[in-house]
Amino acid sequence: MASQHLITEVGNNIRALRLQKGKGQTEVAKALSISVAALSKIENGQTDINLSRLLQVAKYFGVSVVSLLSKDLANTAPQEVIEEVTELKKLLAEKEAEVFKLQKKVIDLYDKLGL
């Protein structure tokens, strides 16, 4: 049997994720094919969540099961950090494309010189 602390923590993480995604209990419960009362009991740590339900919740929210078990879920990066990382990834991809073009030019020059 899982410890009450873990049951409570998982429930809190699910609630935090639901709120972070702007979803109501009714919407999530309907998507999971459970009652609002059952979802409320999971979120409040009043009932243990089985593995198949945990997988279903993770799939619904598009997260890993580990993130539902982790207490760091509530400390996810702010939106502006996510946007900055996305922009940096885009810039990195552009620079990699430039490097690729330069490498191709160097290879072409070596071929022309017969090296």
Buried (B, 14 or more C-beta within 10 A) or exposed (E): EEEEEBBBBBBBBBBBBBEEEEBEBEEBBEBBEBEBEBBBBBBEBBBBBEEEBBEBBBEBBEBEBEBBBBEEBEEBEEEEEEEEEEEEEEEEEEEEEEEEEEEEEEEEEEEEEEE
